Amino acid sequence: MLPCAAGELSAKLTEGASGVSLRPILKAASVTDTNLILVARVAGAFGVRGEVRLTAYTADPMALLDYRELKRESGQPGLTLTSARPAKGGIVARAREIETREQAEALRGLQLFIPRDALPPTEDEDEFYLVDLIGLSVVTPEGESLGVVRNVQDFGAGDLLEIQPAHGASWYLPFTREAVPEVRLAERTIVAVRPVEIEDEGLDGSEEP
């Protein structure tokens, strides 16, 4: 089984002073329609012996070697990693498909993915993969629709869910136990307490009289 910390692909809800906080494990939660998750990009050749530089989108760049078989966006085979070592911003790797510097350079810019089902189960009920949170419906405890989760952001002051309502601009919800008392993955729903400022302005972004 691959370790859960193999990449910045999950988020853990942990008790803290502000309730539950998000511990991100994926820098880029880009998911394709074929349920592939972007984890790396070919940055070019390294040296003259067929090694390739990969920019990693995981917290631990060496996690890419754990996944080993990386795919193209189409789902077709991309690179099969056989060895790797850390480098600035990613890794320097050897891949079964690359033997020369020219071959490595020809793949510059290629995006590399892993299937969602390649991720191991989360370690506890309060740990979620970011890709599973994006797209969930958001409702109040009373069942009123607030929108859907558009993205997960961290601007330095704590982790936030970006909520996109049916109309108007998106807004941010702290990912804490106080603001998000329930995450119901099986129902594709998050139960959230609407912030006071959103109540004042209304979900369409206009101030209520």
C-alpha positions in Angstrom: 0.0 0.0 0.0 1.2 3.5 -0.8 1.7 5.8 2.2 -0.9 8.4 2.6 1.8 11.0 2.9 3.0 10.0 -0.5 1.8 13.3 -1.9 -0.1 16.4 -1.2 -3.3 14.6 -2.2 -5.3 14.5 1.0 -6.6 16.7 3.8 -6.9 15.8 7.4 -9.4 17.2 9.8 -7.7 17.6 13.2 -8.9 19.0 16.4 -7.3 22.4 17.3 -8.0 25.7 19.0 -10.2 26.7 16.1 -11.9 23.4 15.8 -11.0 21.3 12.8 -8.2 22.4 10.5 -7.3 21.2 7.0 -3.8 19.6 6.5 -3.3 19.7 2.8 -1.4 16.9 1.1 -1.8 18.1 -2.6 -0.4 21.3 -4.1 -2.5 21.0 -7.2 -5.8 19.2 -7.0 -6.4 19.2 -10.8 -8.6 16.3 -11.8 -9.6 15.3 -15.3 -12.9 14.0 -16.5 -11.3 10.6 -16.6 -10.6 10.8 -12.9 -6.9 11.3 -13.2 -5.0 13.5 -10.8 -2.2 15.7 -12.0 1.0 15.0 -10.0 4.0 16.1 -12.1 5.2 17.7 -15.3 8.3 16.9 -17.4 10.7 19.8 -17.0 13.3 18.5 -19.5 16.5 16.5 -19.7 19.1 16.2 -17.0 22.7 15.5 -18.1 23.5 13.4 -21.1 22.6 9.9 -19.9 18.8 9.9 -20.4 17.7 11.2 -17.0 14.7 13.4 -16.9 13.7 16.3 -14.6 10.2 16.2 -13.2 8.4 19.1 -11.5 6.4 17.5 -8.7 3.0 18.7 -7.4 3.3 16.6 -4.3 4.4 17.6 -0.8 7.1 14.9 -1.0 8.5 14.8 -4.6 9.9 11.3 -4.0 6.3 10.1 -3.7 6.3 10.0 -7.5 8.5 6.9 -7.4 6.0 5.2 -5.1 3.3 5.6 -7.8 5.9 4.5 -10.4 3.5 4.3 -13.4 2.5 7.8 -14.4 -0.1 8.4 -17.1 -0.8 11.0 -19.8 -4.0 13.1 -19.6 -5.6 10.7 -22.1 -5.0 7.8 -19.7 -2.4 6.2 -21.9 1.0 5.3 -20.4 3.3 8.2 -19.8 6.5 7.4 -17.9 7.4 4.4 -15.8 9.9 5.5 -13.2 12.6 3.1 -12.3 14.7 5.3 -10.0 14.8 8.9 -8.7 16.6 11.3 -6.5 15.4 14.6 -5.0 16.1 17.8 -6.9 15.0 21.4 -6.5 11.2 21.6 -7.2 10.9 17.9 -7.9 13.1 14.9 -8.8 15.6 13.7 -11.3 14.5 10.3 -12.5 15.1 7.5 -14.9 12.2 6.1 -16.8 11.8 3.0 -18.8 10.6 5.0 -21.8 13.7 7.3 -22.0 17.2 6.3 -23.0 18.7 9.5 -24.3 18.8 13.2 -23.6 16.9 13.9 -26.8 14.1 11.7 -25.8 13.8 13.4 -22.4 13.8 16.9 -24.1 11.1 15.8 -26.5 8.8 15.2 -23.6 9.3 18.6 -22.0 6.0 20.0 -20.8 4.3 16.6 -20.6 1.8 16.5 -17.8 1.7 13.3 -15.7 -1.2 11.8 -13.8 -2.2 9.0 -11.5 -5.6 7.4 -11.3 -7.8 8.4 -8.4 -8.2 4.7 -7.4 -4.4 4.4 -7.0 -4.6 6.4 -3.8 -4.7 4.4 -0.6 -7.6 4.6 1.9 -7.3 7.5 4.3 -6.1 6.7 7.7 -9.2 7.8 9.7 -12.7 9.2 9.2 -11.5 12.8 9.5 -9.1 12.6 6.6 -10.2 13.3 3.1 -8.6 13.6 -0.3 -8.9 17.1 -1.6 -10.1 15.8 -5.0 -13.0 14.2 -3.1 -14.0 17.5 -1.5 -14.1 19.5 -4.7 -17.5 19.3 -6.3 -19.4 18.4 -3.2 -22.7 20.1 -2.5 -22.8 22.5 0.4 -25.9 22.8 2.6 -26.8 24.3 5.9 -27.9 22.1 8.8 -31.5 22.9 7.8 -30.9 21.6 4.3 -30.6 25.0 2.5 -28.3 24.9 -0.5 -25.2 27.1 -0.3 -23.5 26.0 -3.5 -20.7 23.6 -4.3 -17.0 23.3 -3.3 -15.1 24.9 -6.2 -11.6 24.6 -4.7 -9.5 24.4 -1.5 -7.3 27.3 -0.8 -4.7 28.4 1.8 -3.7 32.0 1.8 -1.7 31.7 4.9 -4.3 32.4 7.6 -5.9 28.9 7.6 -7.5 26.5 5.1 -10.6 27.5 3.2 -13.2 25.9 1.1 -14.1 28.1 -1.9 -17.9 27.9 -2.3 -19.6 28.6 -5.6 -23.3 29.5 -5.2 -25.8 29.0 -8.0 -25.7 32.8 -8.6 -23.1 35.4 -7.8 -19.4 35.3 -6.8 -17.7 32.6 -4.9 -16.9 32.9 -1.2 -14.7 31.2 1.4 -15.6 29.0 4.3 -13.1 28.1 7.0 -12.5 24.3 7.1 -13.1 24.0 10.8 -15.4 21.8 12.9 -17.3 24.9 13.9 -17.9 25.9 10.2 -18.1 22.4 8.7 -19.7 20.1 11.3 -20.2 17.2 8.8 -18.6 15.8 5.6 -20.8 13.2 4.0 -18.8 11.7 1.2 -21.3 9.0 0.4 -24.0 11.6 -0.1 -21.6 14.0 -1.9 -22.5 16.7 0.6 -20.9 19.0 3.1 -23.0 20.4 6.0 -21.8 24.0 6.7 -22.7 26.9 8.9 -23.2 30.0 6.8 -20.8 32.8 7.9 -22.5 35.9 9.2 -21.1 38.1 6.5 -22.6 35.8 3.8 -26.0 36.0 5.6 -25.8 39.7 5.6 -24.9 40.0 1.9 -27.0 37.1 0.6 -25.8 34.3 -1.5 -26.0 36.3 -4.7 -23.5 38.8 -3.4 -26.0 41.7 -3.0 -26.7 43.2 0.3 -30.1 42.4 1.8 -32.4 45.4 2.7 
